[in-house]
Amino acid sequence: MRILIVDDDGEKLRKITQELLNVPGVAIDSLKTVQNARDAKECLASQQFDLLVLDLALPERVDTQPTSSGGADLLKEIIDRPQFKKPAHIIGLSAYEDIVSEATPSFERELWHIIHYDPRSVEWAEQLRRKVTYLLLRENDPVAAEYRSDLCIVTALQEPELSALRDIAWDWRQFTLANDPAVQYWQGNFVSKGVTRTVFAASSQRMGMVSTAITATKMLFQFRPRLMVMTGIAAGFKGSCNLGDILVADPCWNFESGKWTDASSSTVEFHPAPHQLPLASYLRGKVMALSQDASFLSSMRQNWRGPKPDTALKIVLGPLASGAAVRADSQARTTIREQHRQAVGLEMEAYAMMAAVSEGPLPEARGMILKSVSDFADAEKADDYQAYAAYTSANVLKRLAENEIDF
């Protein structure tokens, strides 16, 4: 693996190099360091790099001052000009929060990553090491570029979420991995547009983002799916959706991500820093088309024999927030809508699964969240419609997989 580091701060350059050399498999002769855009362009014109670690505030030459757009300007040249060999992966790095905020939209649009460099914290170093470790694993995997399955599904709960999936007639059978006894997997088959497809499903060991990220990552590496989906239940926001409605996350984010600071001697303030993960435009189009099929939605509602609300069923495409705990208070909605005014609901796992997909192995999987409304995250929170919500979520996935999506 060859890594190019571009940074004009000598001390920061030293720390980045030191952290990379702490990753097993990274050798000193695989690293190249330069301190301005001109030298970086010379390197990129002559060599192919697997990873570019780029300071966002960068001088054009050794005799000029850094500018806040220096890194972005360099990236635009790399993309636009054919003489440069494009790095396989790019990470932006900056100590300045305003520069990070300014560059984030363009980086997210290209599915690149930005790390906030804080010399007082170890988080930036851990993120960088994890990324390089993943790249080394992919580089050393002889079958990394082969899909092994068509669909993987992860749920947070065995009941009612995984059970609702297993009620679908996809020829489910238990599947055991000798090297992973902690998770109970299910393998099945379904026919999509005349072709038999392979599906794997599992529920996490516990609710929450940590357990979901672990389970999703295991499935991505073991089964290499074309599409990974999370189904299940969520809390909706009144006015945006009704009980049973299927929420399709676009985007999803961890609304509790940010920084707490002292506002005064007696109070603290929270400054959110959400990292939002969008739904792929192809999948968005398929979901939007299905949301107009009133006959399908009405039939699905009528086929449910258990308790169900009086409202017609809808598919709601919109922003869905993830948090670390079950919420049954009105403050959650206020906090979330301060971060995204069009938010439609709240749950505990979606962001983790989409993050796992975005960092997953090659070939790249698409990710999608389908979670149905079982309550409204308020004082009236109850479990009456959990089974119905799990059913509607699972059966919208069934329709998409069998009839709409081209695998």
N, C-alpha and C positions, 0 to 999 in steps of 0.2 A: 504494500500500500504506500502511495506517495501523497504527502500532505503539504500544502502550501499555506503558510501563515503570513498574513499581511497586517502589520501593526507598527505604528511609529513610536509607541511607548516602549522603551527598552525594558523596563521592569515588568510590564504586563506581558511582553513577548517572552521574557524569561519564565514567568509563571505558567503561561500557556504551554510552552515547550516542556517544562518540568512535568506538568499534569499529563501530557500526552505520552511522555516516556514512562509514566507509571502504568500505562495500559500494556498488559502482556501481548507481545507480538509487534509492538511499535519500536523500531530501532532509530537511532540518531541519524543514520544516513537516509532514512525515508522522509525526513523533515527538511523543508526548505523555508527559510525566513527572509522576508524583505520588509522595508519600512516606508515604501511609498508606492503610488499607483504605477509610475513609469516602470520601476523594476519588476512589479508584479506582472505587467503586460509582457515584458521580455520573457519572463518565466513561462507564462501561459501560451506564448507564441511558439515556444520550443519544446515544451514538455506536457504530457498528459497527467493531470493530478486526479486522484480519487476524491479528495476533500480539499475545499478551500475554506479556511478560517479567516474571516475578513473583519477588520476594524471598520466601523461605519464612518467614523471621523478620521479622514485620511488626507495627507498632502499629496499633490500631484507629483512633485519632485522632492529631492532631498533638501533643496534650498527654498522651499515654499512652506507656508503654514497649512495645517490641516483645515479642512472645511467639513461642515456637518453632512454635506452631500457627497463627499469624496468617495466613500464606499459604494453608494448607489450609482454614481457616475461610472465607476469602474465596471460594475456589473452590467450596466447598459451597453458599454462597449464590448464586453465579453460576449453578450448575446447577439448584438447586431453585426459584429464584424467577423467574417469567416476565417481570418487568419489565426484567431485564438482557439485553442483546444479547450472545449467546455469541460469544467470539472463535473464529476458525477454527482457530488453533493456539495452544498454551500451552507455555511453557518455564519451569520452575522454576529458580531460581538461588540458591545459598547458599554461604557461605564455611565453614559448619560441617558437618563430616563426619557427626556424629551426627544432625543435622537432615535431611541428605540421605538417610541410611539409613532414618530413620523415615518419610520421605515417599515413598520410592521405590515401595513396593508399590501405593499408591493411584494414583500417576502412571502406572505401567506398566499397571495395570488399565484405564485410560482411553486408553492408547497416547499419553500425553504424555511429555515428556522433562525430565530434571533435569540441570543442568550444575553441577559443583562449581567454584565461583569461587575461584581462587587468584591473588592479585595478583602472585605471584612467577613464575607460569607464563603461557604464551601459549595453552595448549590450550583454555581456556574460551572465549577470544576467537575462535579458529579454528572451534570448534564452532558458536558463535553466528552467525558470518559465513556458514558453509556453509549453515546452516538458512535464513537470510534470502535468500541467493543462490538456493537452490532454490525458495523461495516466489515470488521475482521471475520465475524462469524459467517456473514454472507459470502465473503471472498473465499473462505475455506470450505464452503458447502458445495459439493460437486453437482447437486441437483437443485440448486437454488432457483434456477430459472424455469422450473416446471410446475404447472398447476397439478395438484393431486386430487382435488375435489371441486365441486361446483358451488356448494353453499355450506356455510357453517353458521350455527345459531347458538347464541349464548343467552341464558336467562339468569336472573338474580335468585330465583326461588324454584325449588322442585314443585311446590304447590302454591298457586294454581298454574304457574307460568309454563314450566316444562311439561306438565301433564296436558295442558291445552295443545301443545305442539304434538305430543304423542297420540292425541286423539285424532290427528289428521292421518288419513290412510296412506302413509308413505313407507309401508313395509319396515317399520322400525325393529331393530334388534340391538341388544347390548353389544358394545364394542369395547374391548379391553386393550389398554396399552401397558405392556410389561414395565416400561420405565416411568409410568405415571399412575400409580395405584390410587392417588388421592382423588381423582376425578372420575365420575361414572359417565362414560360417553355412550351415545346412541347413534347408530348408523342407519340410514334409510335411503330409499330411492324414490324419485318422482319423474314423471314424464313432462317435458317442456317442449312444446312445438315439435312433437314426434321423436324427441331424443331423450333417452333415459339418463337422468342426472343423479349424482351422488350427494347426499347431505349428511352432515354430522351435527349433533346437538349435545349440549351439556348445560348444567346449571352450576353457578359458582358455589364455593364452599360456604360463603357468607354474603350477605347483602353489602353493598358499598363499592366504592371505586377501586380500592386496593385489590380486593378479591376478584372483581370483574376484570381488571387489567391483567392479572395473573392468568386467569382462565382463558381470556381472549388471546393473549400472547402464546400460550401453550398451543391452542388450536391453530393459530396462524402458522406456527412453525411445524406442527405435526401434520396438518392436513392441507396447507397451501390452497385455500379456497379462492375462487373467483369473486365471490361475494360473501361478506360477513354481516350478519344482522343480529340485533338484539330486540327481542320481543318481550312483552310483559305489561306491567301496570305502572301508572304514574298518577300524580296529582295534577289536575287541570286547574285553570284559572277561570272562574265564573265570568261569563260574558264572551269568552273566547271559544268555549267548547262545552259539551254536555257529557254526562256520565256515559261511558261506553265508547265515546268517540276515539278514533285512532289518531294519536299525535305522531307526526313524522318530523323528526328534529332537523331543522335547517335554519340556523346552525345550532350546535350545542356547546356548552361551556361550563366550567366550574365557577359558580357565582361567588364562592368563598375564597377565590384566589386573589391575593393582593397583599397589602402591607398595613399593619396596625402601628400608629404613631401616637405619641403623647400630644393631645391638643391643649392640655393645661395640666396643672398639678393634680386635678381630680378626674379628668376625663381622657379617653382615648378616641381616636378617629380611625375609621377603616377606609383605605384608599384602594378600590378594586383595580385589578389588572387582569381582566378576563382574556383568555386565549380561545377564540371561537373556531370551531371546526365545522365547515359547511358540508352539505350533501352534494354529491357529484351531480352536475347538471343533467346527465343522462337519466339518473334515477329520479331526479326531481320531475322531469318531464313525464316519466311513467306514472309516478304517484299523482301528479296533477290530472292526468287523463283519467285514471281510475276514480279519482274523487268526484268526477262528474257522472259516474255510473250509478244513478239513483236506484235502478232496478237491482243491481248486485248488492248494494248496501241494505236495501229493504229486505231482500231475501235472506241475507245473513242474519239480520235481526230477528226475522220471523222464525228461523230455524233453531234459535236458542230456546230451550225448554225451561230454563231456570228463571230466577228473578231478574227483571230487567226494567230500566226506567221507561217512562212514557215517550221520551223524545226520539225523533228520527236519528238514525246513525249517520255520522259524517266522518270524513277523513280531513284532518286539520294539519296543514303544512305550516310550520312556524318555529320560532326560537324556543328551545327547551333547555332549561337550566338544570345542572346537577349540583348536589350538595352532599355533605358528609353525614347528615342525620335526617331522620324522618321529621317533617315539619307539620304542625297542626296549629299554625298561628298566622294571622293576617299580615304580620310584619314581613314574612318571607316574600309575599307577592310584591310588596312595596319595594323591598331591597332589590329584587330581581328586575323589576320594571324600570328601576333607575339605571340599570345596566343595559337593558334592551326593552324599549317601550312596547314592543309587539310580542313579548314573551307569552307563550300559551300554557306553560306548565312547568312542573318541577318534579325531579326524581333523584335517584342516588347513584346511577351507574353509567349513563349514556356517554358522558364525556370520556370516561376511562376507556370504553370500548372503541370509540372513534379515535382516540389518541393511540391505542395499540395498533389499530389498522394503519394509521398514518406513519407509524414507525416500524411497520411490519416487514417481513422478508420479501424479496423478489420471488416470483413476479407479483406485482402489487395487487392487492385485493381492493375492491370497493367496499365501503361501509355504509350501513343504514340503520337508523333507530326507528322501530315501530312500537310505541307504547300507548296503551289505551287508558282512558280516564276512569279510575276507580273511586276517587274522592276529590275534594276541592281544597285539601291542605288547610282546613279551618277547624273550628271547635266542633263541627258536626262530622268530622272525619270518622268513617265507619268502614267495615269490610263487606257490606251487603252485596256489592257489585264487583268484587275482585274476580270471581270466576267468569262473569260475563265479559269483563274487560280483557282478561287473558285470552278468552275465546275470540273476541273480535280482532285483537292484535295478531294472533296466530293465523286466522283465516284470511286476513288481508295479505299477509306474507304468502300464504298458499296461492292466492289468486295471482299475485305478482310473479311468483316463481314459475307457476305452471303456464301462464298465459301471456304475461306482459314483457318480462325481462329476457333479453337475448344474452345467454351465457357464452 
